[in-house]
Amino acid sequence: MAAANLYSTVNLKLSNSFHKNSTNFRHKPISSLFAEPTRTAFEKSETGRRRRILKASILDEFEIERLSVKDYLERSIDLIKPDGGPPRWFSPVESNSSGGGVRFEDSPLLLYLPGLDGVGLGLIMHHQRLGKMFDVWCLHIPVMDRTPFEDHVQLVERTIKSENASAPYRPIYLVGESLGGCLALAVAARNPDIDLMVILANPATSFNKSPMQPILPLLEVIPEQLHAGLPYFLGFVTGDPFKMAMAVVEKGLPLQQAVGELSESVVAMLPSLSVLADILPRESLLWKLQMLRSASSFANSRLHAVKAEVLVLASGKDQLIPSQEEAERLFHMLPACQIRNFAESGHTLFMEDGFDLVTVIKGAGFYRRTKKLDYVSDFMHPNQSEVTKMYDSYRWVDVAANPVMLSTLENGEVVKGLGGIPSDGPVVYVGYHMLLGLELGPLVSRFLAEKNILLRGIAHPMMFAKIWERSLPDSSSFDVYRIMGGVPVSANNFYRLLSKKSHVLLYPGGVREALHRKGEAYKLFWPSQSEFVRMAANFGAKIVPFGVVGEDDLFDVVFDYDDYMKFPWSKAWVEDLNNGRVRKLRNEAKGEVTEEDLHFPGILPKIPGRFYFLFGKLIETEGRNEELRDKEKAHELYLHVKSEVERQIEYLKDKRENDPYRTLLSRLIYQASHGFTSEIPTFEV
């Protein structure tokens, strides 16, 4: 009965902030699939706002049936019926807490500003996931509405001013697609003092460079009987119909079944395409294109005034505008701008298979609930899809190195697998950092698969500094660390992770260890101070030392930091890479641990050997808080942890000599006879 109530006919709230003469309008029924916004634009209090708060879990597994382009077209039928109303907001049921969804506490407001269609359903494939992180409002512009662009700017502006007044401590997100991107930038330029987070999907600020410009004058003289086919043409120009149809095909299906479902998806979608002609009738299309010109000009003339953080999503196969070229232009014009490129996508990015807006927001470090991004409290646990993508990015390590995991029980017995790993936190895993952090992928994925434990890594701040993104071949290189819960190294972040009973992954050797030089494999570069012991004791955290070997079975370092310093050109490159962009973490330390300059070692691959992990016997700190406040006692425990890591490395180096399957060839022969999904044995423990 309760479920039925969610789909009862509702009225679309018409706020007097949206139209000068709104008092003359009556509330009109719009659709059983949409709800009123969770609060009006003039509410001054959060009192009475209903939420269901998602409890922390290892994986975000709350899933519903994924909506598709077909759903967009079918639901548009209700929205495009003439109702005499002005532009207005609606909140999709899938993203609304009253619609059976869940929402995190203190979620910020997200305003979706649509593209040419104006329907407001452009995020339909993302409503459910967005609704857990945001209070989602979508702008609906009726088909026959002729509100000028400047008035749309004022409508959105009134809303953000009112919402900012009621919750000034939270940011407001503007997600603008195409034409909506111009609208978002215009609003941001006029309101530099409001905390706005702006996401632009192929913004139409480059409309003057559109390859369609030569044919636009023809639209005004095209015969009426030919116009009916134009929306179909625009639909195929603005998006990739194959990728849109793929969005409803279940992943992981056998090839034949996947092809069958794809065929059914395409066939089912075709009849609904006729709705496009109703969404963009001749008069509306001409009006929208004229408004697009003025919107682009309006936004471009005010870019200098935009102070908001901006994330530009740019498609590589956008047939309507040069989106990737425009993203680069905006990056150089806006003071706080990031880019994420999608080389194989078309103009309607939000409707395509393989694109997840929530994942992109999380990966870019673009989600916050207060004035400042907090990597601990703002963290949203990954879902299965994100974990799978993380594993896929490291799959080659699993295939090439076939890691062996060993752990130590409380009685000191070494066993295969992770049976000796404690289930309850807080736990601090302290270990050796392989060359380039090669151990991270297998380590994180195996803990999730075998123990349902998400390791929260303490990482170098450069992985979170957005200034670095433009120095990398791929600006999303570090996104996986943010998605999987990495936090910048700091005493405060370590303290707060322990207070949440997290499983924390800590590398005292840091960058110096991960970027070690020739002949330094398996050498620890730990500072002399006992940095983590007393804080772990403060929370009674367990400490698990671990060793890992095998990097020397995969690569040889042939060009290291010392070699860079020998040549003027390479020395200048390293100095330029580090000057002003890398915060030194060992300012008070002495010796080799202070040599933290970032560089990229030259390596040569070998015929792959094997990785080996050994997690030592856990060290209890519970009840030792007073004892370990003494610096000497804390230092003794610190040295004990370090010696345990060294001992485990030596144990593994010795034991691997007796592994009959250490080489890739031996493992391939074993799997050929036992099946390629079979577990490959190792040495006796």
C-alpha positions as CSV (number, residue, x, y, z in Angstrom):
1,M,0.0,0.0,0.0
2,A,2.9,2.3,0.9
3,A,4.5,1.7,-2.5
4,A,1.3,2.5,-4.3
5,N,1.2,5.9,-2.6
6,L,4.6,6.8,-4.0
7,Y,3.1,6.8,-7.5
8,S,-0.1,8.7,-6.8
9,T,-0.7,11.8,-8.9
10,V,1.1,14.8,-7.5
11,N,1.2,18.5,-8.2
12,L,4.2,20.2,-9.5
13,K,5.2,23.0,-7.1
14,L,5.2,26.4,-8.7
15,S,7.3,28.7,-6.6
16,N,6.8,32.4,-6.9
17,S,10.6,32.6,-7.3
18,F,10.2,31.2,-10.8
19,H,7.9,33.6,-12.6
20,K,6.9,37.2,-12.1
21,N,3.2,36.4,-12.4
22,S,3.2,33.1,-10.7
23,T,0.4,34.0,-8.4
24,N,-1.9,33.8,-11.4
25,F,-1.0,30.2,-12.1
26,R,-2.8,27.2,-10.6
27,H,-1.0,24.0,-9.5
28,K,-1.2,21.5,-12.4
29,P,-0.9,17.7,-12.2
30,I,2.1,16.6,-14.1
31,S,3.0,12.9,-13.7
32,S,2.8,10.1,-11.2
33,L,6.6,9.5,-11.6
34,F,7.7,12.8,-10.2
35,A,7.5,14.4,-6.8
36,E,7.6,18.0,-5.4
37,P,11.0,19.2,-4.5
38,T,11.9,18.2,-0.9
39,R,11.5,21.8,0.2
40,T,10.3,25.0,-1.5
41,A,12.8,27.7,-2.4
42,F,11.7,29.8,0.5
43,E,11.9,27.4,3.4
44,K,14.2,28.8,6.1
45,S,14.5,25.7,8.2
46,E,15.4,22.1,7.8
47,T,12.8,21.1,10.4
48,G,10.5,18.4,9.3
49,R,12.7,17.3,6.3
50,R,12.4,13.6,6.0
51,R,15.5,11.5,5.3
52,R,16.6,7.9,5.6
53,I,20.3,7.9,6.4
54,L,22.4,5.3,4.8
55,K,24.4,3.4,7.4
56,A,28.0,2.8,6.7
57,S,28.7,-0.4,4.9
58,I,31.7,-1.8,3.1
59,L,30.1,-1.7,-0.3
60,D,27.3,0.5,-1.5
61,E,25.0,-2.2,-2.7
62,F,21.6,-0.3,-2.8
63,E,20.5,-1.0,-6.4
64,I,17.3,-0.6,-8.3
65,E,16.5,-1.3,-12.0
66,R,18.7,1.0,-14.1
67,L,16.5,3.4,-16.2
68,S,17.3,4.0,-19.8
69,V,16.8,6.2,-22.9
70,K,13.5,4.4,-23.5
71,D,12.3,5.5,-20.0
72,Y,13.4,9.0,-20.8
73,L,11.3,9.0,-24.0
74,E,8.3,7.4,-22.4
75,R,8.2,9.7,-19.3
76,S,8.7,12.7,-21.5
77,I,5.2,12.1,-23.0
78,D,3.7,13.4,-19.7
79,L,6.1,16.2,-19.3
80,I,5.6,17.7,-22.8
81,K,1.9,18.0,-22.6
82,P,0.8,21.7,-22.6
83,D,0.0,22.8,-19.1
84,G,0.2,26.6,-19.2
85,G,2.9,26.7,-16.6
86,P,6.2,28.5,-16.5
87,P,9.6,26.7,-16.0
88,R,9.7,24.9,-12.7
89,W,11.5,22.4,-10.6
90,F,10.6,18.8,-9.9
91,S,12.3,16.1,-7.8
92,P,12.4,12.6,-9.4
93,V,10.9,9.9,-7.2
94,E,14.0,7.7,-7.8
95,S,16.2,10.3,-6.1
96,N,13.7,11.4,-3.4
97,S,13.9,10.0,0.1
98,S,10.1,9.7,0.2
99,G,10.3,7.5,-2.9
100,G,12.0,4.7,-1.2
101,G,15.6,5.9,-1.8
102,V,18.2,6.8,0.8
103,R,20.1,10.0,1.4
104,F,23.2,10.8,3.4
105,E,22.9,13.4,6.2
106,D,23.4,17.1,5.2
107,S,23.3,16.3,1.5
108,P,23.8,19.4,-0.6
109,L,21.2,20.6,-3.2
110,L,21.8,19.6,-6.8
111,L,20.1,21.6,-9.6
112,Y,20.0,20.0,-13.0
113,L,19.8,22.4,-15.9
114,P,18.8,20.6,-19.1
115,G,20.0,20.9,-22.7
116,L,18.0,21.8,-25.8
117,D,15.2,19.4,-25.0
118,G,14.3,21.2,-21.8
119,V,12.4,18.2,-20.4
120,G,14.5,17.9,-17.3
121,L,15.0,14.1,-17.5
122,G,18.6,14.1,-18.8
123,L,19.9,12.6,-15.5
124,I,17.3,9.8,-15.5
125,M,19.9,7.0,-15.6
126,H,21.6,8.6,-12.6
127,H,18.7,9.7,-10.4
128,Q,18.9,6.8,-7.9
129,R,22.6,7.1,-7.1
130,L,22.6,10.9,-7.1
131,G,19.7,10.8,-4.7
132,K,21.9,9.3,-2.0
133,M,24.3,12.1,-2.2
134,F,22.2,15.1,-3.1
135,D,18.8,16.6,-2.8
136,V,18.1,16.5,-6.6
137,W,15.9,19.2,-8.3
138,C,15.5,19.2,-12.1
139,L,14.5,22.2,-14.1
140,H,11.6,21.6,-16.5
141,I,11.0,24.0,-19.4
142,P,7.7,23.4,-21.1
143,V,7.8,22.8,-24.9
144,M,6.0,26.0,-25.8
145,D,7.6,28.2,-23.2
146,R,9.3,31.2,-24.7
147,T,11.1,32.6,-21.6
148,P,14.3,34.4,-22.7
149,F,17.7,33.1,-21.6
150,E,18.3,36.1,-19.2
151,D,15.0,35.3,-17.4
152,H,16.1,31.6,-17.0
153,V,19.3,33.0,-15.4
154,Q,17.2,35.0,-13.0
155,L,15.0,31.9,-12.2
156,V,17.9,29.8,-11.2
157,E,19.6,32.8,-9.5
158,R,16.6,33.3,-7.2
159,T,16.6,29.7,-6.3
160,I,20.2,29.5,-5.3
161,K,20.0,32.7,-3.3
162,S,17.0,31.5,-1.3
163,E,18.6,28.0,-0.7
164,N,21.9,29.6,0.2
165,A,20.1,31.8,2.8
166,S,18.5,28.7,4.4
167,A,21.7,26.6,4.4
168,P,24.8,28.8,3.9
169,Y,27.1,26.1,5.3
170,R,26.4,23.8,2.3
171,P,27.5,24.1,-1.3
172,I,24.9,24.1,-4.1
173,Y,25.6,22.0,-7.2
174,L,24.7,23.2,-10.7
175,V,24.8,20.4,-13.3
176,G,24.5,22.0,-16.7
177,E,24.2,20.0,-19.9
178,S,24.9,21.7,-23.3
179,L,22.6,24.8,-23.1
180,G,22.3,24.2,-19.4
181,G,26.1,24.6,-19.2
182,C,25.8,28.1,-20.4
183,L,23.1,28.7,-17.9
184,A,25.2,27.3,-15.0
185,L,28.2,29.5,-16.0
186,A,26.0,32.6,-16.3
187,V,24.5,32.0,-12.8
188,A,28.0,31.3,-11.3
189,A,29.4,34.5,-12.8
190,R,26.6,36.6,-11.3
191,N,26.9,35.0,-7.9
192,P,30.6,34.7,-7.0
193,D,29.9,35.0,-3.3
194,I,27.7,31.9,-3.2
195,D,29.4,28.5,-2.7
196,L,28.7,26.8,-6.0
197,M,30.1,23.6,-7.5
198,V,29.5,23.6,-11.2
199,I,29.5,20.5,-13.4
200,L,29.4,21.1,-17.2
201,A,28.6,18.3,-19.6
202,N,29.7,19.4,-23.1
203,P,28.7,23.0,-22.4
204,A,27.5,24.9,-25.5
205,T,29.8,27.9,-24.9
206,S,31.5,26.9,-28.2
207,F,28.2,26.9,-30.2
208,N,29.7,29.4,-32.6
209,K,32.1,26.6,-33.7
210,S,29.4,24.0,-34.1
211,P,29.8,22.0,-37.4
212,M,26.0,22.5,-37.8
213,Q,26.3,26.2,-38.1
214,P,26.1,26.2,-42.0
215,I,22.8,24.3,-41.9
216,L,21.1,26.3,-39.2
217,P,19.8,29.0,-41.5
218,L,18.1,26.3,-43.6
219,L,15.9,25.3,-40.7
220,E,13.9,28.5,-41.0
221,V,13.0,27.8,-44.6
222,I,12.7,24.0,-44.5
223,P,9.3,22.7,-45.6
224,E,7.0,21.7,-42.7
225,Q,6.6,18.1,-44.1
226,L,10.4,17.6,-43.9
227,H,10.7,19.0,-40.4
228,A,9.2,15.9,-38.7
229,G,12.4,13.9,-39.5
230,L,14.7,16.5,-38.1
231,P,14.5,15.5,-34.4
232,Y,15.5,12.0,-35.4
233,F,18.6,13.5,-37.1
234,L,19.4,15.6,-34.1
235,G,19.0,12.6,-31.9
236,F,21.6,10.7,-33.8
237,V,23.9,13.7,-34.1
238,T,23.9,14.5,-30.3
239,G,24.4,11.0,-29.1
240,D,25.5,7.5,-29.9
241,P,22.3,5.4,-30.2
242,F,24.3,2.1,-29.8
243,K,25.9,3.2,-26.5
244,M,22.5,4.5,-25.3
245,A,20.9,1.1,-26.1
246,M,23.8,-0.7,-24.4
247,A,22.9,1.1,-21.2
248,V,20.0,-1.3,-20.5
249,V,22.0,-4.5,-21.3
250,E,23.0,-6.4,-18.1
251,K,26.8,-6.6,-17.7
252,G,28.6,-9.9,-17.6
253,L,26.2,-11.8,-19.9
254,P,27.3,-14.4,-22.4
255,L,27.9,-12.9,-25.8
256,Q,24.9,-14.4,-27.5
257,Q,22.5,-13.4,-24.7
258,A,24.0,-9.8,-24.6
259,V,23.5,-9.4,-28.4
260,G,19.9,-10.6,-27.9
261,E,19.2,-8.1,-25.2
262,L,20.9,-5.3,-27.2
263,S,18.6,-6.1,-30.2
264,E,15.6,-6.1,-28.0
265,S,16.7,-2.8,-26.5
266,V,17.1,-1.1,-29.9
267,V,13.7,-2.5,-31.2
268,A,11.9,-1.4,-28.0
269,M,13.4,2.1,-28.2
270,L,12.6,2.8,-31.9
271,P,8.8,3.4,-31.4
272,S,9.5,5.9,-28.6
273,L,11.7,8.0,-30.9
274,S,8.6,9.6,-32.3
275,V,8.5,11.6,-29.0
276,L,11.5,13.6,-30.2
277,A,9.3,15.4,-32.7
278,D,7.0,16.4,-29.9
279,I,9.8,17.5,-27.6
280,L,11.3,19.7,-30.3
281,P,8.5,20.8,-32.7
282,R,9.5,23.3,-35.4
283,E,8.8,26.5,-33.5
284,S,10.4,25.3,-30.3
285,L,13.5,24.1,-32.1
286,L,14.0,27.4,-33.8
287,W,13.5,29.2,-30.6
288,K,15.9,27.0,-28.7
289,L,18.6,27.4,-31.3
290,Q,18.2,31.2,-31.2
291,M,18.4,31.0,-27.4
292,L,21.5,28.8,-27.7
293,R,23.3,31.6,-29.6
294,S,22.4,34.2,-27.0
295,A,23.2,31.9,-24.1
296,S,26.7,31.1,-25.5
297,S,27.4,34.8,-26.0
298,F,26.0,35.7,-22.6
299,A,28.0,33.1,-20.7
300,N,31.3,33.8,-22.6
301,S,31.1,37.5,-21.9
302,R,31.0,36.7,-18.2
303,L,33.6,33.9,-17.8
304,H,36.1,36.2,-16.2
305,A,33.7,36.6,-13.2
306,V,33.3,32.9,-12.5
307,K,34.9,32.0,-9.1
308,A,33.2,28.7,-8.5
309,E,34.9,25.3,-8.7
310,V,34.1,23.8,-12.2
311,L,34.3,20.2,-13.5
312,V,34.1,20.0,-17.3
313,L,33.0,16.6,-18.8
314,A,34.0,16.5,-22.5
315,S,33.1,14.0,-25.1
316,G,35.5,13.0,-27.8
317,K,32.8,12.2,-30.4
318,D,30.5,15.1,-29.9
319,Q,29.1,15.9,-33.4
320,L,27.3,19.0,-32.3
321,I,30.1,21.1,-30.8
322,P,33.9,20.7,-30.3
323,S,33.6,19.7,-26.6
324,Q,37.2,18.6,-25.8
325,E,38.6,21.7,-27.5
326,E,36.2,23.8,-25.5
327,A,37.1,22.1,-22.2
328,E,40.7,23.1,-22.7
329,R,39.7,26.7,-23.4
330,L,37.6,26.8,-20.2
331,F,40.4,25.2,-18.2
332,H,42.7,28.0,-19.1
333,M,40.1,30.7,-18.5
334,L,38.6,29.6,-15.2
335,P,40.6,29.8,-11.9
336,A,39.4,26.5,-10.4
337,C,38.7,24.1,-13.3
338,Q,39.1,20.3,-13.8
339,I,38.5,18.2,-16.9
340,R,37.4,14.7,-17.4
341,N,37.5,13.4,-21.0
342,F,35.4,10.6,-22.5
343,A,36.9,9.9,-25.8
344,E,34.3,7.5,-27.2
345,S,31.2,9.4,-26.1
346,G,28.8,11.7,-28.0
347,H,27.0,14.9,-27.0
348,T,24.4,13.3,-24.8
349,L,26.9,12.0,-22.3
350,F,24.5,11.4,-19.5
351,M,22.5,8.9,-21.6
352,E,25.3,6.6,-22.6
353,D,26.3,3.2,-21.4
354,G,29.4,3.0,-19.2
355,F,29.1,6.6,-17.9
356,D,28.3,7.1,-14.2
357,L,28.1,10.6,-13.0
358,V,28.4,9.7,-9.3
359,T,31.6,7.8,-10.0
360,V,33.0,10.8,-11.9
361,I,32.2,13.2,-9.1
362,K,33.7,11.0,-6.5
363,G,36.8,10.3,-8.6
364,A,37.5,14.0,-9.2
365,G,37.2,14.8,-5.5
366,F,34.3,17.0,-6.4
367,Y,31.9,16.0,-3.6
368,R,31.6,17.9,-0.4
369,R,28.8,18.6,2.1
370,T,30.3,21.7,3.8
371,K,32.5,24.6,2.9
372,K,35.6,22.5,2.6
373,L,36.2,19.0,1.2
374,D,36.7,16.4,3.9
375,Y,38.1,13.1,2.6
376,V,37.0,11.3,5.7
377,S,33.4,12.5,6.4
378,D,32.5,13.1,2.8
379,F,33.6,9.7,1.6
380,M,30.9,7.5,0.0
381,H,31.6,3.8,-0.1
382,P,32.2,2.3,-3.6
383,N,29.6,0.1,-5.2
384,Q,30.3,-3.1,-6.9
385,S,30.7,-1.5,-10.3
386,E,33.4,0.8,-9.0
387,V,35.2,-2.0,-7.3
388,T,35.1,-4.0,-10.5
389,K,36.6,-1.1,-12.5
390,M,39.3,-0.7,-9.9
391,Y,40.2,-4.3,-10.2
392,D,40.1,-4.2,-14.0
393,S,42.7,-1.4,-13.9
394,Y,45.1,-3.7,-11.9
395,R,44.0,-7.0,-13.5
396,W,47.3,-7.3,-15.4
397,V,49.2,-7.4,-12.0
398,D,46.9,-10.3,-10.9
399,V,47.4,-12.1,-14.2
400,A,51.1,-11.5,-14.4
401,A,52.1,-11.9,-10.8
402,N,49.4,-14.2,-9.3
403,P,49.8,-12.9,-5.8
404,V,50.2,-15.3,-2.8
405,M,48.6,-14.1,0.4
406,L,49.8,-15.4,3.8
407,S,48.8,-14.3,7.3
408,T,49.7,-15.1,10.9
409,L,47.2,-16.5,13.5
410,E,47.3,-15.4,17.1
411,N,49.3,-18.5,18.0
412,G,52.0,-17.4,15.5
413,E,51.1,-20.0,12.9
414,V,51.5,-18.8,9.3
415,V,48.6,-19.8,7.1
416,K,47.6,-19.4,3.5
417,G,44.9,-16.7,2.9
418,L,43.8,-13.9,5.2
419,G,42.6,-16.0,8.1
420,G,44.8,-14.1,10.5
421,I,43.4,-10.7,9.6
422,P,41.1,-9.2,12.3
423,S,37.6,-8.4,11.2
424,D,36.9,-5.5,13.6
425,G,38.6,-2.2,13.5
426,P,40.4,0.0,14.1
427,V,43.4,-1.8,12.5
428,V,46.6,-0.2,11.1
429,Y,48.4,-2.2,8.4
430,V,52.0,-1.1,8.3
431,G,54.2,-2.3,5.5
432,Y,56.7,-2.0,2.7
433,H,55.8,0.1,-0.3
434,M,56.7,-1.6,-3.6
435,L,58.1,0.2,-6.6
436,L,55.4,2.5,-8.0
437,G,52.9,1.0,-5.4
438,L,52.5,-2.2,-7.5
439,E,51.1,-4.1,-4.5
440,L,48.1,-1.8,-4.0
441,G,45.7,-3.3,-6.5
442,P,46.0,-6.9,-5.4
443,L,46.1,-5.9,-1.7
444,V,42.9,-3.8,-1.8
445,S,40.9,-6.2,-4.1
446,R,41.9,-9.3,-2.1
447,F,40.8,-7.7,1.2
448,L,37.5,-6.9,-0.3
449,A,37.0,-10.3,-1.9
450,E,38.1,-12.4,1.1
451,K,37.4,-10.3,4.2
452,N,34.8,-7.7,3.0
453,I,37.3,-5.1,4.4
454,L,37.9,-1.8,2.6
455,L,41.4,-0.5,3.3
456,R,41.6,3.2,3.7
457,G,45.0,4.3,2.4
458,I,47.0,7.2,3.8
459,A,48.4,8.7,0.6
460,H,50.8,11.4,-0.6
461,P,48.9,14.8,-0.9
462,M,50.0,15.0,-4.6
463,M,47.4,12.4,-5.4
464,F,44.7,14.9,-4.3
465,A,46.2,18.2,-5.5
466,K,44.3,19.2,-8.6
467,I,47.2,21.3,-9.8
468,W,48.9,18.0,-10.7
469,E,46.2,16.8,-13.0
470,R,47.5,18.8,-16.0
471,S,51.0,17.4,-15.6
472,L,49.7,13.8,-16.1
473,P,48.9,12.1,-19.4
474,D,45.4,11.3,-18.0
475,S,43.8,13.7,-15.6
476,S,41.8,10.9,-14.0
477,S,45.0,8.9,-13.1
478,F,44.4,9.2,-9.4
479,D,40.6,9.0,-9.4
480,V,40.7,5.4,-8.3
481,Y,42.5,6.3,-5.1
482,R,39.7,8.8,-4.1
483,I,36.9,6.4,-5.1
484,M,38.4,3.6,-3.0
485,G,38.8,5.8,0.1
486,G,42.3,7.1,0.0
487,V,43.0,10.2,2.1
488,P,45.9,12.7,2.1
489,V,48.5,12.0,4.8
490,S,48.0,14.1,7.9
491,A,47.7,13.5,11.6
492,N,44.1,14.7,11.6
493,N,43.0,12.3,8.8
494,F,44.7,9.4,10.6
495,Y,43.1,10.3,13.9
496,R,39.6,10.5,12.3
497,L,39.9,7.2,10.4
498,L,40.9,5.5,13.6
499,S,37.9,7.1,15.4
500,K,35.7,5.5,12.8
501,K,37.2,2.1,13.5
502,S,38.6,2.0,9.9
503,H,41.1,-0.4,8.5
504,V,44.0,1.9,7.7
505,L,46.8,1.2,5.2
506,L,50.0,3.0,6.2
507,Y,53.4,3.2,4.5
508,P,56.0,5.0,6.7
509,G,58.5,4.8,3.8
510,G,56.1,6.8,1.6
511,V,57.3,8.3,-1.7
512,R,60.9,7.6,-1.0
513,E,60.2,3.8,-0.8
514,A,57.8,3.7,-3.8
515,L,60.3,5.6,-6.0
516,H,63.4,3.9,-4.8
517,R,66.6,3.7,-6.8
518,K,68.7,1.0,-8.3
519,G,69.8,-1.6,-5.8
520,E,67.3,-0.4,-3.1
521,A,64.6,-3.0,-3.5
522,Y,63.2,-4.1,-0.1
523,K,65.0,-1.4,1.8
524,L,62.9,0.4,4.3
525,F,63.1,4.2,4.3
526,W,61.2,4.9,7.6
527,P,61.7,8.1,9.6
528,S,63.4,7.8,13.0
529,Q,60.3,9.1,14.8
530,S,57.5,6.8,15.9
531,E,54.9,8.6,14.0
532,F,51.8,6.3,14.3
533,V,52.3,4.2,17.5
534,R,50.9,6.6,20.1
535,M,47.9,7.6,18.0
536,A,47.1,3.9,17.4
537,A,47.3,3.3,21.1
538,N,45.0,6.2,21.8
539,F,42.2,4.2,20.1
540,G,43.4,0.7,21.1
541,A,44.0,-0.1,17.5
542,K,45.6,-3.3,16.4
543,I,48.8,-3.0,14.4
544,V,49.5,-5.6,11.6
545,P,53.0,-5.4,10.1
546,F,53.3,-6.9,6.6
547,G,56.0,-7.6,4.1
548,V,55.6,-8.0,0.3
549,V,58.2,-9.1,-2.3
550,G,58.1,-9.7,-6.0
551,E,58.8,-6.3,-7.7
552,D,62.2,-7.6,-8.7
553,D,60.5,-10.5,-10.5
554,L,58.6,-8.0,-12.7
555,F,60.9,-5.0,-13.4
556,D,64.4,-3.8,-13.3
557,V,65.1,-0.1,-12.5
558,V,67.5,1.1,-15.2
559,F,67.1,4.9,-14.8
560,D,66.6,6.4,-11.4
561,Y,66.7,9.7,-9.5
562,D,70.5,9.8,-9.4
563,D,70.6,9.4,-13.2
564,Y,68.1,12.3,-13.6
565,M,70.5,14.5,-11.7
566,K,73.4,13.7,-14.0
567,F,72.0,15.5,-17.0
568,P,71.0,19.2,-17.1
569,W,67.8,18.6,-19.1
570,S,66.4,15.8,-16.9
571,K,67.5,17.6,-13.7
572,A,65.6,20.7,-14.8
573,W,62.6,18.6,-15.6
574,V,62.5,17.0,-12.1
575,E,63.1,20.3,-10.4
576,D,60.3,21.9,-12.4
577,L,58.0,19.0,-11.6
578,N,58.5,19.4,-7.9
579,N,59.0,23.2,-7.4
580,G,56.0,24.7,-5.7
581,R,53.7,21.7,-6.4
582,V,54.9,19.1,-3.9
583,R,54.6,19.5,-0.2
584,K,57.6,18.0,1.7
585,L,56.4,15.6,4.4
586,R,59.6,15.0,6.2
587,N,60.7,18.6,7.0
588,E,61.9,17.7,10.5
589,A,63.5,14.4,9.5
590,K,67.1,13.8,8.5
591,G,68.9,11.5,6.0
592,E,67.6,9.5,3.1
593,V,63.9,9.7,4.1
594,T,63.9,13.4,3.2
595,E,64.7,12.7,-0.4
596,E,61.2,12.9,-1.7
597,D,61.5,14.5,-5.1
598,L,58.9,13.0,-7.4
599,H,60.1,11.5,-10.7
600,F,59.3,8.5,-12.9
601,P,61.9,5.7,-12.7
602,G,62.9,4.1,-15.9
603,I,62.1,0.4,-15.8
604,L,62.5,-2.6,-18.0
605,P,60.0,-5.5,-17.7
606,K,61.1,-9.1,-17.0
607,I,59.3,-12.4,-17.7
608,P,56.9,-12.1,-14.8
609,G,57.6,-13.9,-11.5
610,R,55.2,-13.8,-8.6
611,F,54.1,-11.5,-5.7
612,Y,54.1,-12.7,-2.1
613,F,52.4,-11.0,0.9
614,L,52.9,-12.0,4.5
615,F,50.8,-10.3,7.3
616,G,52.5,-10.8,10.6
617,K,51.0,-11.5,14.0
618,L,48.8,-8.6,15.1
619,I,50.1,-6.3,17.8
620,E,47.6,-5.2,20.4
621,T,47.7,-1.6,21.7
622,E,44.4,-1.7,23.7
623,G,45.1,-1.0,27.4
624,R,48.6,0.3,26.6
625,N,47.7,3.9,26.1
626,E,49.3,5.2,29.2
627,E,52.4,3.0,28.7
628,L,52.9,4.2,25.1
629,R,52.6,7.9,26.0
630,D,56.2,7.4,27.0
631,K,58.3,8.3,24.0
632,E,60.9,5.6,24.6
633,K,58.2,2.9,25.0
634,A,56.5,4.1,21.8
635,H,59.8,4.1,20.0
636,E,60.5,0.6,21.1
637,L,57.2,-0.6,19.7
638,Y,57.9,1.4,16.5
639,L,61.2,-0.3,16.0
640,H,59.6,-3.7,16.7
641,V,57.0,-3.1,14.0
642,K,59.8,-2.1,11.6
643,S,61.9,-5.2,12.4
644,E,58.8,-7.4,11.9
645,V,58.3,-5.9,8.4
646,E,61.9,-6.6,7.6
647,R,61.7,-10.1,9.0
648,Q,58.6,-10.9,6.8
649,I,60.4,-9.6,3.7
650,E,63.3,-11.9,4.4
651,Y,61.0,-14.8,5.1
652,L,59.3,-14.4,1.7
653,K,62.5,-13.9,-0.2
654,D,63.8,-17.1,1.2
655,K,60.5,-19.1,0.8
656,R,59.9,-18.1,-2.8
657,E,63.0,-20.0,-3.8
658,N,61.0,-23.2,-3.1
659,D,57.9,-22.2,-5.0
660,P,57.5,-24.5,-8.0
661,Y,55.1,-22.0,-9.6
662,R,57.2,-18.8,-9.2
663,T,57.6,-18.4,-13.0
664,L,54.9,-17.5,-15.4
665,L,55.5,-20.5,-17.6
666,S,55.1,-22.9,-14.7
667,R,51.8,-21.3,-13.8
668,L,50.5,-21.4,-17.3
669,I,51.3,-25.1,-17.6
670,Y,49.5,-25.7,-14.3
671,Q,46.4,-23.8,-15.3
672,A,46.4,-25.5,-18.7
673,S,46.0,-28.9,-17.0
674,H,43.8,-27.8,-14.0
675,G,41.7,-25.0,-15.5
676,F,42.4,-21.3,-15.8
677,T,40.2,-20.5,-12.8
678,S,42.0,-22.9,-10.5
679,E,44.1,-21.7,-7.5
680,I,47.8,-22.1,-8.2
681,P,49.7,-23.7,-5.3
682,T,52.8,-22.2,-3.7
683,F,55.6,-23.2,-1.3
684,E,54.7,-25.1,2.0
685,V,54.3,-22.8,5.0
